[in-house]
Amino acid sequence: MAVQKEIVAGTNEDFMIVRELAVTGGQAEIGHALAEEAARSYGWRPQPADRRTARARRLWFERNWPQHHERMRGAASALGLDFESDEFFVDGLSGVPNGSACSATFLPPSATEEGRGTLARNYDFFTTSAADLFAMLSGGQPTGGAELPMASRPFVVRSKPTDGPATTVLTMDTLDGCMDGINEHGLAVVLLIADAENAGEPTSAGPQVGLSSIQLPRFVLDTCATAEEARAALLGAKQYDLGTPLHYLIADASGDCFVWERGAGGDEHITDGGGGALCVTNHLLHKHSGELPADNDETMLTYERHRRLSGETKDVLSGPGVRAAIDSVNFDAVGADVPYPIRTLWRSVFDLGERTMAARFYLGDGRYTDELVFGC
């Protein structure tokens, strides 16, 4: 096994410090390394488990997501635990709090001057600590304590397993899940809040059998090579959210793309790109196929951002043009009076033909890093 870690952006004087973690080896070895890093960087510890649930989860992963199953085995080894005793949940699950906002768009090869599919997204999130955020959501006042902001220590994780496709993912705080990612086949996934207006606070129900909302992108990248394979895999997978439903823009190098959504009752919806650009913000596409309504204080400008982004991407664009389009709806450019302290914390652009992820990161108001490029 080979493990390399380095700081690629930011200092203690900036809002965030971005680290890159590159791991090569078997999936169990990768899981061992990720667990050690999660404990070191985030203070992660395994949760005591109901044995019946833990065993059912372990067996579900073994059948349906063997890569994650083996990484869990490696995590248990790093902690000195008996993996098959089912006393602990040995993977880290994380929810996304109510009210964050993101925008994403995919342009197929026919819609880019370079002739390669391009997926671009803004990751818009809170600049507060978890304690201060929940104080505000509860109608209280932030304490301004010493706790770091939730999104201030992201990781770029590059995995090159001996038993699966290479992946490059970007994660806010969960090393066995991700918010953005691409694999060596040119399949890319990004997640977004699905219904900003009606999102609830994260639940404390804990791990369940199947895929959590943060694990779903890694599942797709580990097990699929094309968008059509991803459709089939998601239709066959058991899934659950953690109180805040998400939806996902998934695209491959051929230009095939779709948005995956689940309704309140668990019903599943696929919105296909139809050969053109596909844009998604923070409302359910399957509920809004026609004229979009006006925004209110709770929608986080989802409808305005969608209208603007759709207009910006209706023509053939170059790489710089795609970046300009997604920048036009970031939370520095919009200039809106939103009820929570939110900024665009990173902008990632995936070149699906080149299998690369280019990202720039928020350092403070008006300050971003230069764009950094990561390959699989």
HELIX and SHEET records of a PDB file:
HELIX    1   1 GLN A   27  TYR A   42  1                                  16    
HELIX    2   2 ARG A   51  ASN A   64  1                                  14    
HELIX    3   3 PRO A   66  LEU A   79  1                                  14    
HELIX    4   4 PHE A   83  SER A   85  5                                   3    
HELIX    5   5 PRO A  109  ALA A  111  5                                   3    
HELIX    6   6 ALA A  130  LEU A  137  1                                   8    
HELIX    7   7 ALA A  196  ASN A  198  5                                   3    
HELIX    8   8 LEU A  216  THR A  223  1                                   8    
HELIX    9   9 ALA A  227  LEU A  235  1                                   9    
HELIX   10  10 LEU A  285  LYS A  287  5                                   3    
HELIX   11  11 THR A  302  GLU A  312  1                                  11    
HELIX   12  12 GLY A  319  ASP A  327  1                                   9    
SHEET    1   A 9 ALA A   2  ALA A   9  0                                        
SHEET    2   A 9 VAL A  18  GLY A  25 -1                                        
SHEET    3   A 9 PHE A 155  PRO A 161  1                                        
SHEET    4   A 9 THR A 167  THR A 171 -1                                        
SHEET    5   A 9 ASP A 180  ASN A 183 -1                                        
SHEET    6   A 9 ALA A 188  ILE A 193 -1                                        
SHEET    7   A 9 LEU A 246  ALA A 251 -1                                        
SHEET    8   A 9 CYS A 257  ARG A 262 -1                                        
SHEET    9   A 9 GLU A 268  ASP A 272 -1                                        
SHEET    1   B 2 GLN A  47  PRO A  48  0                                        
SHEET    2   B 2 PHE A  88  PHE A  89 -1                                        
SHEET    1   C 6 LEU A 278  VAL A 280  0                                        
SHEET    2   C 6 ALA A 101  LEU A 107 -1                                        
SHEET    3   C 6 THR A 118  PHE A 126 -1                                        
SHEET    4   C 6 ILE A 342  ASP A 351 -1                                        
SHEET    5   C 6 THR A 356  GLY A 364 -1                                        
SHEET    6   C 6 ARG A 367  TYR A 368 -1                                        
SHEET    1   D 6 LEU A 278  VAL A 280  0                                        
SHEET    2   D 6 ALA A 101  LEU A 107 -1                                        
SHEET    3   D 6 THR A 118  PHE A 126 -1                                        
SHEET    4   D 6 ILE A 342  ASP A 351 -1                                        
SHEET    5   D 6 THR A 356  GLY A 364 -1                                        
SHEET    6   D 6 LEU A 372  GLY A 375 -1                                        
END                                                                             
